Amino acid sequence: MKQKPSNIAADRLKSFVERIEKLEEEKKAIGSDIRDVYSEAKGTGFDVKTMRTLIKLRKMDSAERDEQETLLDVYKQALGMI
């Protein structure tokens, strides 16, 4: 026999679900805004792929970024690209 959740637990669950749904809607809107900015940048001649790479690198701390760049150089050298 299934047990019904208490009203307090059900209300709390509903509150969490509604908050998550609202945040998901906001995330979708923000994603659309970000795409618009990339489009605008592309329209003025900037390379979007490179901008995305820059944004990814700026999120890293300097030690992590240095490690990533060093590893990339090692791999490029191993493949004869340098």
PyMOL Python script that loads the backbone (N, CA, C, O; Angstrom):
from pymol import cmd

cmd.read_pdbstr("""\
ATOM      1  N   MET A   1       0.837  -1.185   0.000  1.00  0.00           N
ATOM      2  CA  MET A   1       0.000   0.000   0.000  1.00  0.00           C
ATOM      3  C   MET A   1       0.882   1.249   0.000  1.00  0.00           C
ATOM      4  O   MET A   1       1.755   1.397   0.856  1.00  0.00           O
ATOM      5  N   LYS A   2       0.654   2.142  -0.958  1.00  0.00           N
ATOM      6  CA  LYS A   2       1.436   3.370  -1.044  1.00  0.00           C
ATOM      7  C   LYS A   2       1.009   4.338   0.042  1.00  0.00           C
ATOM      8  O   LYS A   2      -0.165   4.472   0.388  1.00  0.00           O
ATOM      9  N   GLN A   3       2.025   5.003   0.556  1.00  0.00           N
ATOM     10  CA  GLN A   3       1.756   5.979   1.593  1.00  0.00           C
ATOM     11  C   GLN A   3       1.727   7.363   0.965  1.00  0.00           C
ATOM     12  O   GLN A   3       2.617   7.703   0.185  1.00  0.00           O
ATOM     13  N   LYS A   4       0.727   8.163   1.289  1.00  0.00           N
ATOM     14  CA  LYS A   4       0.629   9.514   0.758  1.00  0.00           C
ATOM     15  C   LYS A   4       1.616  10.414   1.489  1.00  0.00           C
ATOM     16  O   LYS A   4       1.750  10.335   2.711  1.00  0.00           O
ATOM     17  N   PRO A   5       2.311  11.277   0.733  1.00  0.00           N
ATOM     18  CA  PRO A   5       3.221  12.203   1.395  1.00  0.00           C
ATOM     19  C   PRO A   5       2.437  13.200   2.226  1.00  0.00           C
ATOM     20  O   PRO A   5       1.286  13.512   1.923  1.00  0.00           O
ATOM     21  N   SER A   6       3.070  13.691   3.268  1.00  0.00           N
ATOM     22  CA  SER A   6       2.380  14.683   4.091  1.00  0.00           C
ATOM     23  C   SER A   6       2.205  15.960   3.286  1.00  0.00           C
ATOM     24  O   SER A   6       2.935  16.213   2.328  1.00  0.00           O
ATOM     25  N   ASN A   7       1.235  16.753   3.687  1.00  0.00           N
ATOM     26  CA  ASN A   7       0.984  18.007   2.978  1.00  0.00           C
ATOM     27  C   ASN A   7       2.205  18.915   3.005  1.00  0.00           C
ATOM     28  O   ASN A   7       2.498  19.597   2.023  1.00  0.00           O
ATOM     29  N   ILE A   8       2.913  18.924   4.124  1.00  0.00           N
ATOM     30  CA  ILE A   8       4.100  19.767   4.244  1.00  0.00           C
ATOM     31  C   ILE A   8       5.164  19.312   3.251  1.00  0.00           C
ATOM     32  O   ILE A   8       5.751  20.141   2.556  1.00  0.00           O
ATOM     33  N   ALA A   9       5.418  18.014   3.175  1.00  0.00           N
ATOM     34  CA  ALA A   9       6.417  17.492   2.241  1.00  0.00           C
ATOM     35  C   ALA A   9       5.979  17.736   0.802  1.00  0.00           C
ATOM     36  O   ALA A   9       6.805  18.090  -0.039  1.00  0.00           O
ATOM     37  N   ALA A  10       4.716  17.555   0.510  1.00  0.00           N
ATOM     38  CA  ALA A  10       4.205  17.770  -0.843  1.00  0.00           C
ATOM     39  C   ALA A  10       4.323  19.238  -1.229  1.00  0.00           C
ATOM     40  O   ALA A  10       4.704  19.557  -2.355  1.00  0.00           O
ATOM     41  N   ASP A  11       3.999  20.130  -0.302  1.00  0.00           N
ATOM     42  CA  ASP A  11       4.110  21.564  -0.574  1.00  0.00           C
ATOM     43  C   ASP A  11       5.567  21.962  -0.815  1.00  0.00           C
ATOM     44  O   ASP A  11       5.869  22.761  -1.701  1.00  0.00           O
ATOM     45  N   ARG A  12       6.449  21.396  -0.018  1.00  0.00           N
ATOM     46  CA  ARG A  12       7.883  21.704  -0.166  1.00  0.00           C
ATOM     47  C   ARG A  12       8.402  21.186  -1.517  1.00  0.00           C
ATOM     48  O   ARG A  12       9.142  21.878  -2.215  1.00  0.00           O
ATOM     49  N   LEU A  13       8.001  19.961  -1.869  1.00  0.00           N
ATOM     50  CA  LEU A  13       8.393  19.386  -3.150  1.00  0.00           C
ATOM     51  C   LEU A  13       7.890  20.255  -4.300  1.00  0.00           C
ATOM     52  O   LEU A  13       8.635  20.546  -5.237  1.00  0.00           O
ATOM     53  N   LYS A  14       6.640  20.664  -4.227  1.00  0.00           N
ATOM     54  CA  LYS A  14       6.056  21.508  -5.263  1.00  0.00           C
ATOM     55  C   LYS A  14       6.831  22.816  -5.380  1.00  0.00           C
ATOM     56  O   LYS A  14       7.078  23.299  -6.485  1.00  0.00           O
ATOM     57  N   SER A  15       7.209  23.381  -4.254  1.00  0.00           N
ATOM     58  CA  SER A  15       7.981  24.621  -4.239  1.00  0.00           C
ATOM     59  C   SER A  15       9.325  24.439  -4.946  1.00  0.00           C
ATOM     60  O   SER A  15       9.727  25.280  -5.751  1.00  0.00           O
ATOM     61  N   PHE A  16      10.020  23.334  -4.640  1.00  0.00           N
ATOM     62  CA  PHE A  16      11.298  23.056  -5.293  1.00  0.00           C
ATOM     63  C   PHE A  16      11.123  22.905  -6.799  1.00  0.00           C
ATOM     64  O   PHE A  16      11.878  23.484  -7.581  1.00  0.00           O
ATOM     65  N   VAL A  17      10.133  22.133  -7.196  1.00  0.00           N
ATOM     66  CA  VAL A  17       9.893  21.889  -8.618  1.00  0.00           C
ATOM     67  C   VAL A  17       9.570  23.191  -9.340  1.00  0.00           C
ATOM     68  O   VAL A  17      10.084  23.430 -10.433  1.00  0.00           O
ATOM     69  N   GLU A  18       8.740  24.026  -8.757  1.00  0.00           N
ATOM     70  CA  GLU A  18       8.373  25.292  -9.386  1.00  0.00           C
ATOM     71  C   GLU A  18       9.579  26.224  -9.493  1.00  0.00           C
ATOM     72  O   GLU A  18       9.738  26.921 -10.495  1.00  0.00           O
ATOM     73  N   ARG A  19      10.425  26.237  -8.469  1.00  0.00           N
ATOM     74  CA  ARG A  19      11.641  27.073  -8.518  1.00  0.00           C
ATOM     75  C   ARG A  19      12.576  26.596  -9.624  1.00  0.00           C
ATOM     76  O   ARG A  19      13.144  27.401 -10.362  1.00  0.00           O
ATOM     77  N   ILE A  20      12.729  25.273  -9.729  1.00  0.00           N
ATOM     78  CA  ILE A  20      13.594  24.713 -10.781  1.00  0.00           C
ATOM     79  C   ILE A  20      13.028  25.039 -12.152  1.00  0.00           C
ATOM     80  O   ILE A  20      13.777  25.413 -13.055  1.00  0.00           O
ATOM     81  N   GLU A  21      11.728  24.905 -12.321  1.00  0.00           N
ATOM     82  CA  GLU A  21      11.100  25.224 -13.607  1.00  0.00           C
ATOM     83  C   GLU A  21      11.329  26.691 -13.974  1.00  0.00           C
ATOM     84  O   GLU A  21      11.617  27.003 -15.130  1.00  0.00           O
ATOM     85  N   LYS A  22      11.202  27.580 -13.009  1.00  0.00           N
ATOM     86  CA  LYS A  22      11.419  29.008 -13.266  1.00  0.00           C
ATOM     87  C   LYS A  22      12.866  29.259 -13.665  1.00  0.00           C
ATOM     88  O   LYS A  22      13.127  30.011 -14.603  1.00  0.00           O
ATOM     89  N   LEU A  23      13.806  28.639 -12.965  1.00  0.00           N
ATOM     90  CA  LEU A  23      15.224  28.799 -13.298  1.00  0.00           C
ATOM     91  C   LEU A  23      15.542  28.231 -14.680  1.00  0.00           C
ATOM     92  O   LEU A  23      16.343  28.807 -15.416  1.00  0.00           O
ATOM     93  N   GLU A  24      14.922  27.108 -15.036  1.00  0.00           N
ATOM     94  CA  GLU A  24      15.125  26.535 -16.370  1.00  0.00           C
ATOM     95  C   GLU A  24      14.647  27.505 -17.448  1.00  0.00           C
ATOM     96  O   GLU A  24      15.296  27.652 -18.483  1.00  0.00           O
ATOM     97  N   GLU A  25      13.520  28.165 -17.209  1.00  0.00           N
ATOM     98  CA  GLU A  25      13.019  29.162 -18.159  1.00  0.00           C
ATOM     99  C   GLU A  25      13.999  30.321 -18.285  1.00  0.00           C
ATOM    100  O   GLU A  25      14.275  30.794 -19.387  1.00  0.00           O
ATOM    101  N   GLU A  26      14.526  30.778 -17.144  1.00  0.00           N
ATOM    102  CA  GLU A  26      15.497  31.872 -17.162  1.00  0.00           C
ATOM    103  C   GLU A  26      16.772  31.453 -17.888  1.00  0.00           C
ATOM    104  O   GLU A  26      17.354  32.237 -18.637  1.00  0.00           O
ATOM    105  N   LYS A  27      17.202  30.206 -17.659  1.00  0.00           N
ATOM    106  CA  LYS A  27      18.400  29.689 -18.318  1.00  0.00           C
ATOM    107  C   LYS A  27      18.202  29.675 -19.834  1.00  0.00           C
ATOM    108  O   LYS A  27      19.110  30.024 -20.588  1.00  0.00           O
ATOM    109  N   LYS A  28      17.026  29.274 -20.268  1.00  0.00           N
ATOM    110  CA  LYS A  28      16.719  29.249 -21.702  1.00  0.00           C
ATOM    111  C   LYS A  28      16.775  30.660 -22.278  1.00  0.00           C
ATOM    112  O   LYS A  28      17.319  30.868 -23.363  1.00  0.00           O
ATOM    113  N   ALA A  29      16.220  31.620 -21.562  1.00  0.00           N
ATOM    114  CA  ALA A  29      16.231  33.007 -22.023  1.00  0.00           C
ATOM    115  C   ALA A  29      17.654  33.543 -22.073  1.00  0.00           C
ATOM    116  O   ALA A  29      18.019  34.242 -23.019  1.00  0.00           O
ATOM    117  N   ILE A  30      18.459  33.225 -21.070  1.00  0.00           N
ATOM    118  CA  ILE A  30      19.852  33.673 -21.045  1.00  0.00           C
ATOM    119  C   ILE A  30      20.629  33.032 -22.185  1.00  0.00           C
ATOM    120  O   ILE A  30      21.443  33.695 -22.828  1.00  0.00           O
ATOM    121  N   GLY A  31      20.389  31.758 -22.444  1.00  0.00           N
ATOM    122  CA  GLY A  31      21.039  31.075 -23.565  1.00  0.00           C
ATOM    123  C   GLY A  31      20.726  31.765 -24.884  1.00  0.00           C
ATOM    124  O   GLY A  31      21.598  31.909 -25.742  1.00  0.00           O
ATOM    125  N   SER A  32      19.494  32.185 -25.038  1.00  0.00           N
ATOM    126  CA  SER A  32      19.094  32.904 -26.245  1.00  0.00           C
ATOM    127  C   SER A  32      19.817  34.248 -26.331  1.00  0.00           C
ATOM    128  O   SER A  32      20.260  34.653 -27.405  1.00  0.00           O
ATOM    129  N   ASP A  33      19.932  34.933 -25.198  1.00  0.00           N
ATOM    130  CA  ASP A  33      20.642  36.217 -25.170  1.00  0.00           C
ATOM    131  C   ASP A  33      22.113  36.035 -25.538  1.00  0.00           C
ATOM    132  O   ASP A  33      22.679  36.849 -26.268  1.00  0.00           O
ATOM    133  N   ILE A  34      22.726  34.976 -25.038  1.00  0.00           N
ATOM    134  CA  ILE A  34      24.137  34.699 -25.341  1.00  0.00           C
ATOM    135  C   ILE A  34      24.302  34.432 -26.835  1.00  0.00           C
ATOM    136  O   ILE A  34      25.234  34.942 -27.456  1.00  0.00           O
ATOM    137  N   ARG A  35      23.409  33.640 -27.410  1.00  0.00           N
ATOM    138  CA  ARG A  35      23.467  33.378 -28.854  1.00  0.00           C
ATOM    139  C   ARG A  35      23.347  34.680 -29.647  1.00  0.00           C
ATOM    140  O   ARG A  35      24.023  34.863 -30.660  1.00  0.00           O
ATOM    141  N   ASP A  36      22.484  35.580 -29.179  1.00  0.00           N
ATOM    142  CA  ASP A  36      22.323  36.875 -29.851  1.00  0.00           C
ATOM    143  C   ASP A  36      23.624  37.682 -29.829  1.00  0.00           C
ATOM    144  O   ASP A  36      23.989  38.310 -30.823  1.00  0.00           O
ATOM    145  N   VAL A  37      24.315  37.659 -28.694  1.00  0.00           N
ATOM    146  CA  VAL A  37      25.578  38.397 -28.585  1.00  0.00           C
ATOM    147  C   VAL A  37      26.626  37.791 -29.510  1.00  0.00           C
ATOM    148  O   VAL A  37      27.360  38.519 -30.178  1.00  0.00           O
ATOM    149  N   TYR A  38      26.700  36.458 -29.552  1.00  0.00           N
ATOM    150  CA  TYR A  38      27.636  35.806 -30.481  1.00  0.00           C
ATOM    151  C   TYR A  38      27.293  36.175 -31.926  1.00  0.00           C
ATOM    152  O   TYR A  38      28.190  36.424 -32.732  1.00  0.00           O
ATOM    153  N   SER A  39      26.031  36.212 -32.248  1.00  0.00           N
ATOM    154  CA  SER A  39      25.599  36.584 -33.601  1.00  0.00           C
ATOM    155  C   SER A  39      26.021  38.010 -33.931  1.00  0.00           C
ATOM    156  O   SER A  39      26.509  38.298 -35.024  1.00  0.00           O
ATOM    157  N   GLU A  40      25.822  38.881 -32.971  1.00  0.00           N
ATOM    158  CA  GLU A  40      26.211  40.275 -33.158  1.00  0.00           C
ATOM    159  C   GLU A  40      27.725  40.389 -33.359  1.00  0.00           C
ATOM    160  O   GLU A  40      28.184  41.129 -34.229  1.00  0.00           O
ATOM    161  N   ALA A  41      28.497  39.656 -32.553  1.00  0.00           N
ATOM    162  CA  ALA A  41      29.953  39.670 -32.679  1.00  0.00           C
ATOM    163  C   ALA A  41      30.373  39.138 -34.048  1.00  0.00           C
ATOM    164  O   ALA A  41      31.256  39.696 -34.701  1.00  0.00           O
ATOM    165  N   LYS A  42      29.728  38.053 -34.471  1.00  0.00           N
ATOM    166  CA  LYS A  42      30.039  37.477 -35.790  1.00  0.00           C
ATOM    167  C   LYS A  42      29.722  38.469 -36.897  1.00  0.00           C
ATOM    168  O   LYS A  42      30.467  38.589 -37.870  1.00  0.00           O
ATOM    169  N   GLY A  43      28.628  39.168 -36.744  1.00  0.00           N
ATOM    170  CA  GLY A  43      28.220  40.158 -37.731  1.00  0.00           C
ATOM    171  C   GLY A  43      29.194  41.323 -37.864  1.00  0.00           C
ATOM    172  O   GLY A  43      29.239  41.988 -38.899  1.00  0.00           O
ATOM    173  N   THR A  44      29.970  41.563 -36.818  1.00  0.00           N
ATOM    174  CA  THR A  44      30.960  42.649 -36.879  1.00  0.00           C
ATOM    175  C   THR A  44      32.351  42.126 -37.218  1.00  0.00           C
ATOM    176  O   THR A  44      33.328  42.875 -37.193  1.00  0.00           O
ATOM    177  N   GLY A  45      32.437  40.810 -37.541  1.00  0.00           N
ATOM    178  CA  GLY A  45      33.692  40.260 -38.044  1.00  0.00           C
ATOM    179  C   GLY A  45      34.508  39.443 -37.065  1.00  0.00           C
ATOM    180  O   GLY A  45      35.602  38.996 -37.412  1.00  0.00           O
ATOM    181  N   PHE A  46      34.022  39.234 -35.862  1.00  0.00           N
ATOM    182  CA  PHE A  46      34.760  38.422 -34.899  1.00  0.00           C
ATOM    183  C   PHE A  46      34.507  36.939 -35.129  1.00  0.00           C
ATOM    184  O   PHE A  46      33.415  36.543 -35.537  1.00  0.00           O
ATOM    185  N   ASP A  47      35.522  36.123 -34.862  1.00  0.00           N
ATOM    186  CA  ASP A  47      35.409  34.673 -35.011  1.00  0.00           C
ATOM    187  C   ASP A  47      34.816  34.099 -33.723  1.00  0.00           C
ATOM    188  O   ASP A  47      35.450  34.133 -32.668  1.00  0.00           O
ATOM    189  N   VAL A  48      33.611  33.580 -33.821  1.00  0.00           N
ATOM    190  CA  VAL A  48      32.871  33.100 -32.651  1.00  0.00           C
ATOM    191  C   VAL A  48      33.561  31.902 -32.001  1.00  0.00           C
ATOM    192  O   VAL A  48      33.601  31.800 -30.775  1.00  0.00           O
ATOM    193  N   LYS A  49      34.099  31.008 -32.806  1.00  0.00           N
ATOM    194  CA  LYS A  49      34.775  29.833 -32.251  1.00  0.00           C
ATOM    195  C   LYS A  49      35.949  30.262 -31.365  1.00  0.00           C
ATOM    196  O   LYS A  49      36.155  29.711 -30.284  1.00  0.00           O
ATOM    197  N   THR A  50      36.700  31.234 -31.829  1.00  0.00           N
ATOM    198  CA  THR A  50      37.832  31.741 -31.048  1.00  0.00           C
ATOM    199  C   THR A  50      37.343  32.449 -29.785  1.00  0.00           C
ATOM    200  O   THR A  50      37.959  32.326 -28.726  1.00  0.00           O
ATOM    201  N   MET A  51      36.256  33.178 -29.892  1.00  0.00           N
ATOM    202  CA  MET A  51      35.690  33.847 -28.715  1.00  0.00           C
ATOM    203  C   MET A  51      35.258  32.824 -27.668  1.00  0.00           C
ATOM    204  O   MET A  51      35.478  33.023 -26.474  1.00  0.00           O
ATOM    205  N   ARG A  52      34.644  31.731 -28.115  1.00  0.00           N
ATOM    206  CA  ARG A  52      34.234  30.683 -27.172  1.00  0.00           C
ATOM    207  C   ARG A  52      35.441  30.088 -26.458  1.00  0.00           C
ATOM    208  O   ARG A  52      35.386  29.797 -25.263  1.00  0.00           O
ATOM    209  N   THR A  53      36.542  29.910 -27.205  1.00  0.00           N
ATOM    210  CA  THR A  53      37.774  29.392 -26.609  1.00  0.00           C
ATOM    211  C   THR A  53      38.310  30.374 -25.582  1.00  0.00           C
ATOM    212  O   THR A  53      38.731  29.970 -24.498  1.00  0.00           O
ATOM    213  N   LEU A  54      38.298  31.660 -25.912  1.00  0.00           N
ATOM    214  CA  LEU A  54      38.756  32.674 -24.965  1.00  0.00           C
ATOM    215  C   LEU A  54      37.931  32.669 -23.687  1.00  0.00           C
ATOM    216  O   LEU A  54      38.477  32.757 -22.588  1.00  0.00           O
ATOM    217  N   ILE A  55      36.644  32.568 -23.832  1.00  0.00           N
ATOM    218  CA  ILE A  55      35.759  32.561 -22.658  1.00  0.00           C
ATOM    219  C   ILE A  55      36.054  31.336 -21.796  1.00  0.00           C
ATOM    220  O   ILE A  55      36.090  31.430 -20.569  1.00  0.00           O
ATOM    221  N   LYS A  56      36.262  30.196 -22.435  1.00  0.00           N
ATOM    222  CA  LYS A  56      36.611  28.969 -21.704  1.00  0.00           C
ATOM    223  C   LYS A  56      37.925  29.154 -20.945  1.00  0.00           C
ATOM    224  O   LYS A  56      38.042  28.753 -19.787  1.00  0.00           O
ATOM    225  N   LEU A  57      38.915  29.766 -21.608  1.00  0.00           N
ATOM    226  CA  LEU A  57      40.211  29.985 -20.962  1.00  0.00           C
ATOM    227  C   LEU A  57      40.111  30.981 -19.808  1.00  0.00           C
ATOM    228  O   LEU A  57      40.778  30.814 -18.786  1.00  0.00           O
ATOM    229  N   ARG A  58      39.295  32.001 -19.961  1.00  0.00           N
ATOM    230  CA  ARG A  58      39.149  33.013 -18.908  1.00  0.00           C
ATOM    231  C   ARG A  58      38.477  32.444 -17.659  1.00  0.00           C
ATOM    232  O   ARG A  58      38.662  32.972 -16.563  1.00  0.00           O
ATOM    233  N   LYS A  59      37.701  31.374 -17.817  1.00  0.00           N
ATOM    234  CA  LYS A  59      37.060  30.734 -16.663  1.00  0.00           C
ATOM    235  C   LYS A  59      38.064  29.968 -15.810  1.00  0.00           C
ATOM    236  O   LYS A  59      37.829  29.733 -14.625  1.00  0.00           O
ATOM    237  N   MET A  60      39.184  29.580 -16.418  1.00  0.00           N
ATOM    238  CA  MET A  60      40.200  28.796 -15.712  1.00  0.00           C
ATOM    239  C   MET A  60      41.082  29.715 -14.868  1.00  0.00           C
ATOM    240  O   MET A  60      41.279  30.884 -15.200  1.00  0.00           O
ATOM    241  N   ASP A  61      41.613  29.162 -13.763  1.00  0.00           N
ATOM    242  CA  ASP A  61      42.618  29.941 -13.052  1.00  0.00           C
ATOM    243  C   ASP A  61      43.925  29.869 -13.836  1.00  0.00           C
ATOM    244  O   ASP A  61      44.078  29.020 -14.714  1.00  0.00           O
ATOM    245  N   SER A  62      44.858  30.751 -13.523  1.00  0.00           N
ATOM    246  CA  SER A  62      46.061  30.868 -14.348  1.00  0.00           C
ATOM    247  C   SER A  62      46.886  29.588 -14.367  1.00  0.00           C
ATOM    248  O   SER A  62      47.465  29.253 -15.401  1.00  0.00           O
ATOM    249  N   ALA A  63      46.956  28.863 -13.251  1.00  0.00           N
ATOM    250  CA  ALA A  63      47.727  27.611 -13.216  1.00  0.00           C
ATOM    251  C   ALA A  63      47.111  26.565 -14.135  1.00  0.00           C
ATOM    252  O   ALA A  63      47.820  25.880 -14.873  1.00  0.00           O
ATOM    253  N   GLU A  64      45.798  26.448 -14.085  1.00  0.00           N
ATOM    254  CA  GLU A  64      45.099  25.482 -14.943  1.00  0.00           C
ATOM    255  C   GLU A  64      45.266  25.866 -16.419  1.00  0.00           C
ATOM    256  O   GLU A  64      45.480  25.008 -17.275  1.00  0.00           O
ATOM    257  N   ARG A  65      45.163  27.164 -16.696  1.00  0.00           N
ATOM    258  CA  ARG A  65      45.322  27.652 -18.067  1.00  0.00           C
ATOM    259  C   ARG A  65      46.737  27.383 -18.581  1.00  0.00           C
ATOM    260  O   ARG A  65      46.917  26.931 -19.712  1.00  0.00           O
ATOM    261  N   ASP A  66      47.739  27.661 -17.744  1.00  0.00           N
ATOM    262  CA  ASP A  66      49.135  27.399 -18.129  1.00  0.00           C
ATOM    263  C   ASP A  66      49.354  25.918 -18.411  1.00  0.00           C
ATOM    264  O   ASP A  66      50.015  25.554 -19.384  1.00  0.00           O
ATOM    265  N   GLU A  67      48.792  25.063 -17.551  1.00  0.00           N
ATOM    266  CA  GLU A  67      48.922  23.611 -17.733  1.00  0.00           C
ATOM    267  C   GLU A  67      48.283  23.178 -19.053  1.00  0.00           C
ATOM    268  O   GLU A  67      48.853  22.374 -19.792  1.00  0.00           O
ATOM    269  N   GLN A  68      47.106  23.711 -19.340  1.00  0.00           N
ATOM    270  CA  GLN A  68      46.385  23.372 -20.571  1.00  0.00           C
ATOM    271  C   GLN A  68      47.191  23.803 -21.794  1.00  0.00           C
ATOM    272  O   GLN A  68      47.319  23.046 -22.757  1.00  0.00           O
ATOM    273  N   GLU A  69      47.735  25.020 -21.754  1.00  0.00           N
ATOM    274  CA  GLU A  69      48.505  25.535 -22.887  1.00  0.00           C
ATOM    275  C   GLU A  69      49.799  24.751 -23.082  1.00  0.00           C
ATOM    276  O   GLU A  69      50.203  24.487 -24.215  1.00  0.00           O
ATOM    277  N   THR A  70      50.453  24.376 -21.973  1.00  0.00           N
ATOM    278  CA  THR A  70      51.682  23.583 -22.059  1.00  0.00           C
ATOM    279  C   THR A  70      51.390  22.220 -22.664  1.00  0.00           C
ATOM    280  O   THR A  70      52.119  21.758 -23.542  1.00  0.00           O
ATOM    281  N   LEU A  71      50.336  21.579 -22.202  1.00  0.00           N
ATOM    282  CA  LEU A  71      49.957  20.266 -22.716  1.00  0.00           C
ATOM    283  C   LEU A  71      49.608  20.348 -24.205  1.00  0.00           C
ATOM    284  O   LEU A  71      49.972  19.464 -24.982  1.00  0.00           O
ATOM    285  N   LEU A  72      48.910  21.401 -24.592  1.00  0.00           N
ATOM    286  CA  LEU A  72      48.576  21.585 -25.997  1.00  0.00           C
ATOM    287  C   LEU A  72      49.849  21.728 -26.838  1.00  0.00           C
ATOM    288  O   LEU A  72      49.950  21.154 -27.921  1.00  0.00           O
ATOM    289  N   ASP A  73      50.812  22.495 -26.334  1.00  0.00           N
ATOM    290  CA  ASP A  73      52.088  22.648 -27.049  1.00  0.00           C
ATOM    291  C   ASP A  73      52.820  21.317 -27.182  1.00  0.00           C
ATOM    292  O   ASP A  73      53.373  21.017 -28.239  1.00  0.00           O
ATOM    293  N   VAL A  74      52.826  20.513 -26.108  1.00  0.00           N
ATOM    294  CA  VAL A  74      53.475  19.197 -26.142  1.00  0.00           C
ATOM    295  C   VAL A  74      52.814  18.315 -27.199  1.00  0.00           C
ATOM    296  O   VAL A  74      53.503  17.656 -27.978  1.00  0.00           O
ATOM    297  N   TYR A  75      51.494  18.302 -27.229  1.00  0.00           N
ATOM    298  CA  TYR A  75      50.773  17.486 -28.203  1.00  0.00           C
ATOM    299  C   TYR A  75      51.028  17.978 -29.629  1.00  0.00           C
ATOM    300  O   TYR A  75      51.231  17.171 -30.536  1.00  0.00           O
ATOM    301  N   LYS A  76      51.018  19.286 -29.827  1.00  0.00           N
ATOM    302  CA  LYS A  76      51.272  19.839 -31.159  1.00  0.00           C
ATOM    303  C   LYS A  76      52.683  19.491 -31.616  1.00  0.00           C
ATOM    304  O   LYS A  76      52.894  19.154 -32.781  1.00  0.00           O
ATOM    305  N   GLN A  77      53.642  19.570 -30.711  1.00  0.00           N
ATOM    306  CA  GLN A  77      55.023  19.227 -31.051  1.00  0.00           C
ATOM    307  C   GLN A  77      55.121  17.749 -31.403  1.00  0.00           C
ATOM    308  O   GLN A  77      55.815  17.383 -32.351  1.00  0.00           O
ATOM    309  N   ALA A  78      54.432  16.894 -30.647  1.00  0.00           N
ATOM    310  CA  ALA A  78      54.469  15.458 -30.907  1.00  0.00           C
ATOM    311  C   ALA A  78      53.901  15.124 -32.285  1.00  0.00           C
ATOM    312  O   ALA A  78      54.313  14.151 -32.917  1.00  0.00           O
ATOM    313  N   LEU A  79      52.956  15.937 -32.740  1.00  0.00           N
ATOM    314  CA  LEU A  79      52.341  15.719 -34.056  1.00  0.00           C
ATOM    315  C   LEU A  79      53.031  16.496 -35.164  1.00  0.00           C
ATOM    316  O   LEU A  79      52.568  16.505 -36.305  1.00  0.00           O
ATOM    317  N   GLY A  80      54.144  17.152 -34.829  1.00  0.00           N
ATOM    318  CA  GLY A  80      54.886  17.909 -35.832  1.00  0.00           C
ATOM    319  C   GLY A  80      54.196  19.165 -36.291  1.00  0.00           C
ATOM    320  O   GLY A  80      54.420  19.620 -37.413  1.00  0.00           O
ATOM    321  N   MET A  81      53.378  19.725 -35.465  1.00  0.00           N
ATOM    322  CA  MET A  81      52.643  20.929 -35.828  1.00  0.00           C
ATOM    323  C   MET A  81      53.395  22.206 -35.437  1.00  0.00           C
ATOM    324  O   MET A  81      52.993  23.309 -35.807  1.00  0.00           O
ATOM    325  N   ILE A  82      54.486  22.044 -34.688  1.00  0.00           N
ATOM    326  CA  ILE A  82      55.282  23.206 -34.264  1.00  0.00           C
ATOM    327  C   ILE A  82      56.650  23.107 -34.919  1.00  0.00           C
ATOM    328  O   ILE A  82      57.498  23.975 -34.711  1.00  0.00           O
TER     329      ILE A  82
END
""", "prot")
cmd.dss("prot")
cmd.show_as("cartoon", "prot")
cmd.util.cbc("prot")
cmd.orient("prot")
